[in-house]
Amino acid sequence: MGGVNRPPNPDALLQQRPPSPVQEVHDERFGRHGVRLLLKRDDLVHPELPGNKWRKLAPNLRAAVEGGYCGLVTFGGAYSNHLRATAAAGRLLGMATVGVVRGDELAGRPLNASLARCAADGMRLHFVSRSEYRRKAEPGVQAGLLAAAGADGAYVIPEGGSNALALLGCAELGRELRGAGDVVAVACGTGGTLAGLAAGLGPGQRAVGVPVLAGGFLDAEIRSLQRQAFGGPAGDWTLAEGFHHGGYARVPAELEAFAAGFEARHRIPVERVYVAKLLWALTALTGCGAFPRGTTLAAVVTGAPEPSAPEPSVPEPSAPGPPVPDPSAPAPSGTAQTESSR
């Protein structure tokens, strides 16, 4: 696996970035419950590797460069922003990239906007069956996948970028937020950002993760990641389940309307796959009284919208967006938080 046009000074691309800004948002859906909303604008931390992708990838990229690797290989689905970020990182560093993509039925079809972006940044895409993809972490299976993809000898970054090095990068995000909120919330895919974030927060702060896909597997995964990175549990964190809106990259009409409404109110771009679900969850939880009056919420904006986002899964409604959650109404499904660590 050969490299491509390595820049003369890759270290300059991997230097520590300044802390991303914290922006207060005045929204009556929070204010009338006595809850203050802050946005940690991690979408602004890096122009091409925004948010948690920079936090997770930077330590791995440093390890790849220092280890003399000429290429990167990673894993993801058809709408994976991790694949896009890894492809962009490879282009910036002059490293060849291979993406092992879930779903061999996609091979030979026209690429969607997300995969086309990966290809434009030089990533070679290797499609595998869903059953084989599920077993990708097994040593024998992974070795076969890498050989078939022509990625022998490449630096391996796991799906979503979540490993022990990534958690150390995300812990820095937590340290930047010390004292900035009572509750720090983040959307979760593979759980690495939450696992590292919680470890970096200060005493008295709690991290809340909002899973963007169903399955209830993240609790064990986060515990495992923290053991690998920190030797055991780290920080105070919980999961708020039930806000995945049908699954990963699913953007039903009510979520699209909510996100568009938030953008119109506050002139802040809302990424649909993760950030929209996070803000929806926090709005619903606040309306149900999950946060006591006087609470300051800090929501981590982990990424920016893609120019071509996934299409809404059902047609747009002609009526205005979803009703504001009513605090006097029964709690909607999925608004209870499941304690995961103390």
Secondary structure, 3 states (H helix, E strand, C coil): CCCCCCCCCHHHHCCCCCCCCEEEECCHHHHCCCCEEEEECHHHCCCCCCCHHHHHHHHHHHHHHHCCCCEEEEEECCCCHHHHHHHHHHHHHCCEEEEEEECHHHCCCCCCHHHHHHHHCCEEEEEECHHHHHCCCCHHHHHHHHHHCCCCCCEECCHHHCCHHHHHHHHHHHHHCCCCCCEEEEEECCCHHHHHHHHHCCCCCEEEEEECCCCCCHHHHHHHHHHHHHCCCCCCEEEECCCCCCCCCCCCHHHHHHHHHHHHHHCCCCCCCCHHHHHHHHHHHHHCCCCCCCCEEEEECCCCCCCCCCCCCCCCCCCCCCCCCCCCCCCCCCCCEEEEEC
